Amino acid sequence: MSKRLRSSEVCADCSGPDPSWASVNRGTFICDECCSVHRSLGRHISQVRHLKHTPWPPTLLQMVETLYNNGANSIWEHSLLDPASIMSGRRKANPQDKVHPNKAEFIRAKYQMLAFVHRLPCRDDDSVTAKDLSKQLHSSVRTGNLETCLRLLSLGAQANFFHPEKGNTPLHVASKAGQILQAELLAVYGADPGTQDSSGKTPVDYARQGGHHELAERLVEIQYELTDRLAFYLCGRKPDHKNGQHFIIPQMADRRLSLDLSELAKAAKKKLQSVSISVS
């Protein structure tokens, strides 16, 4: 799905015009130069997608647009909004800055070091703080306020947090409430659609029981995204999830003739062997 950029949209990192990339987990739009730095940080820091040349699940794009339009960038640049930061000489990058070292150093400080994020008061037990944040996230995802949830996640809330009293996770809560954009955000931060609550029900079950069928289908897509890609790469097609087929396994050869793998399986094995084992 392509994205039509408005002329008012600028790069979240250098304020350059016409950003053509999105950092999905940061909820920002970025330009080509800044994107090159984001890529060097790794997907655990920034998950980038091209706004026009990459197919988007509609609700994933809507989630990023909503965060960007509602000022998600202020989460990552909180302290830079303080007039005192100008007096101290701290500033964000601008379009005229060189990529290296100016833009690169700023982007690393912003996303890798989280140098400008609002910090909570120091506490002796960080695990208690994370648990409190996760409980807040558990409550917040029932609403449509994505920025609040992104802020909690930026501070250390866990997307897969299992609430001991409620017996479920934030994704269960969002699914029951039909909050599809919250579900997208949680999934980006690692929430598992296959996680069971204390009764053995998954977020997909919650969505279906609540009549949120689009959300249920999207959660299934997210749950099997990796194996779907592998199936398409090996077999040229994807499973039919609507009819309960979640995996495609290359068929074995007719056992009456041979115990060897079929030609399809052999081709799949050859493709797998050709895949680089290096991690970019």
N, C-alpha and C positions, 0 to 999 in steps of 0.2 A: 504494500500500500504506500503510495507516494505521499509526501508531505508538502503542502503549499505554505511556503514561508511568507510571513507578513514582513513588510519593509521595516517595521519597528523592532524586529527581533535581532539581537546582537549576541555575539559570543559571550558566554558566561565568564570566561577567563581573561579575555583581553578587550572586550567590547567592540571587536571588529564586526563589520556588517555581514549580513547574509550567512549565518552559520549553516553548514550543511551536514553536520553530524550531531548525534545525541549521545550523551553519557547516560545510559538507561538507569543505572543504580544511583546516580547523583541527581537525576531530574533536571538536567541542563542541556542546552544546545551549545555546540562549540564549532569553531572554524577548523579549516584544514590543518593549519600550523599547530594549533593547540591539540588537535586530535592526534597528531604524530607523537606528541609528548604523552598523552593519555595511553596510547598503545604501548609505549615503552614501559609504563608502570605495571602492566599486566591486568588481566581481567578481574583479579581479586580486588583491585583498586578501582578500576573504571571499565565498564562494559559498554563499548562504543558500537554504534550502528549508524550507517548512512541513512539520511532522512528520505532520500529519493531513490537510491539504487538498491536498497535492501527491502525485501518484502517484510511487512510488519503485521503481526496480529493486531487487528484494529484497536482492541482494548489496551494493549500494551502501549501503542502509540498515544492513545488518549490519556493514559496514566502519566506518561512523560510530559505531554503538552500541559496537562493540568498542573503538575508540579512546577514546570517552568513559568507558566503564566501567573501562578500564585506566589512566585518569589522564592522558590526552593533554594536559589543560589545564595540567599541571605543566610541560610543554615551554614554553608561552607565558608562564608565571608563575614561572619557575625562581628568579630572584633574590628574589621576594617571599616565598618559603618560608624564606629566611634570617632568623633572628631579628633580625639587624642592620638589616634593612630597616624593621622596626617602630620601632627606635630612631631611624632617620633620618627618620621621618615618612612614608615611602612605604607606601601601602596600596592594596588593590583597592577598587573601587566597592562600595556596598551598596545594597539595595533602596530605602532611603529617600533616596538621593542624587537630585538633579535630573538629568534627562537631559543638559541643557546648563547649565553646562559640565562637571559632575563625571564622569558616565558617559562622555560623548563624549571627554573628554580622556584618560581611562584606557584606553578601547578603542583610540583612535588610537595611544597609546604602546605598547600591548600587541601590536597586530597590524601596524600600519603602520611604526612605528619599531623594533619588536622590542626594546623597551627592557628587557624582563625575561628574554629568552632567554639561556641559557648561551652565552658567547662562547668561541671557541677562542683560544689564544695567538696574538698578532699574528705574521704572517709577511710577508716582503718581497714574495713572489709569491702573490697571491690565487688565481691560476689553478691553481697547484700544489695549494693547499688544496682547491679545488673538485674537482680531478681525484682527489685522495685520497678525499674524501668520496664521490664518485660511484663509485669502485671498492668502497668499503665497502658502498654501497647495492646494487651489483651482486651482492655476495656475500650480503647480508642478506635479499634478497627470496625466497630459496629456502626460508626458514623462515616461520613464522606470526607472528613478532614485529612487529606493525604499528607499535608505538610507537617502536622503534629506527629504522625506516625513516622515519617522520614526523620524528623528531628530526634525522636526516641531511638530509632535504629542507629542514627549517627552517634548517639551517646552510649550505645552498647546494649540496647534491648535486643533480645534474641527472637528471631522470627519463628523458630520452632519451639519456643518455650511451652512446656506442658504445665498448665495451671493446676497445682495440687488440690485446690478446693473445688474448682470448676470441672476438672477432669477432661479438659480439652486444650487446644492450642489457639492462638490468634487466627489461624486460617479457618478453623472450625467456626469461630465467631463471625468472621467476615462472610463466610459462605452461607451461614444461616440467615444473616442480614441482607444477603444479596449484594454485597459491596464488591463488585467485580474489580474495580480499580484498586481497592485495598488488597484484594487477592493477588493481583498482578504485582503490586509492590512487595508483598510478603514473599511471593515466589522468587522474585529477583534477588531477595536477600536470603534465599535458601529454604523457605518453608516447603515442606513436603506434602503434596496433596494425598499421599498414601498413608499418612500418619493416622493411627486409630485413636479415638477417644477412650474413656474408661469403659464404654459399652461396646467397643469394637467398630464404631462407625467412623468413616473418613469424612473429610471436608466435601468430597464428591457426594456422599450420601446426604449430608446436611443440605447442600444446594438443591439436590433433586427433591428432597422432602419439602423444601420451602418453595418449590415451583420455579426455581431459578435455573432453568434448563440451559440457557446460554452460558452461564457461569459453570455449570456442571461439565459441559462439553469442553470449555476452555481449560478447566482443571485437569481433565483427562489428557488433553493435548500437552499440557505442561508436564504431567507425570511421566508420559512416555516420549517426551521430546527427544531424548538422547537415543533411545532404542529405535524410534521412528527414523531418525537420520541414518542410523547404521543399517536398518532394513532397506531404506531407499538406496543407499550406496551399494549394498550388496546385491539386492534383488530388483531394483528399479521400481519399486512400489512400496506403499505404506500400508500398515494394518488398517482394517475397517473397525474402528473403535465403537461406532454406533451399533454394530452387530456383535459386539463382544470379542472381536479378534484384536488382541493387544500386541501380539508378536508374530513375526514371520520368520520361520526357520527353513533354510534351504532343504528341499526334500532329499532324503537318502535314495540311493539307487535301488532298483528292483533287486531284492535279496535273492531272487531265483537266478539272477545273472551274475551278480558280483556283490561283494561286501564293500567295494570301494564307494567313495562319494560320487554323487551324480555330477554331471558336467556343470550344473548350476552351482553346486557346492564347491566344486574345484575352482570355478571362476571367482567365487566369493573368497575362498581361501587365498587365492593369488592376489586379490585386491587388498586384503588385510595385510598380507606380507609386504606389500608395496608401500604401506602407510609409514611415514616417518615416526619414529618413537621419540623424537626430540620434542620438548615442550617450548612453545614460543611465548 
